Structures are given as C-alpha cells and as structure tokens.
Amino acid sequence: MIYEAPNVELYDTLMSDPERQEAIKRAGVIGFPVATFLNKV
C-alpha cells in the first residue's frame, strides 16, 4: 500500500487510532504493517 501523509506525526496519529486499528482487524489484517517513510526530492 502506498499512503501519502503531510508528515510522519500525522501517520502515527492515524495508525494509533483505536477505531482504525479495529477496522484493520475486521479487514482481516493479521500483522502490523511495516512502514517506510520517503521524502519527496
């Protein structure tokens, strides 16, 4: 999955939201995603 966020802090906030975590589990995801952060140049 490719996801664009204005900053890493926003991504962390979104991914730590309990409702989002529950939605991820309901979708069948069984492991925590590995994130790689890239900067535009």
C-alpha positions in Angstrom: 0.0 0.0 0.0 1.2 3.5 -0.8 0.0 6.2 1.5 0.9 9.9 1.4 0.7 12.0 4.6 1.8 15.6 5.2 4.2 14.3 7.9 5.2 11.3 10.0 3.4 12.5 13.1 0.0 12.5 11.3 0.6 9.0 10.0 1.4 7.9 13.6 -1.7 9.5 14.9 -3.9 7.9 12.3 -2.4 4.4 12.8 -2.7 4.6 16.6 -6.4 5.4 16.5 -8.3 2.5 18.2 -11.2 2.7 15.6 -8.7 2.4 12.7 -6.9 -0.5 14.4 -10.3 -2.3 14.8 -11.2 -1.6 11.2 -7.8 -3.1 10.1 -8.5 -6.2 12.2 -12.0 -6.6 10.7 -10.5 -6.3 7.2 -8.5 -9.5 8.0 -5.1 -8.0 8.5 -3.2 -10.3 10.9 0.1 -8.4 11.3 1.1 -4.8 11.9 2.2 -3.1 8.6 5.8 -2.3 8.1 6.1 1.4 7.1 8.9 3.0 5.1 8.9 6.8 5.0 10.1 8.5 1.9 10.8 12.2 1.3 10.0 13.9 -2.0 13.0 15.4 -3.6 
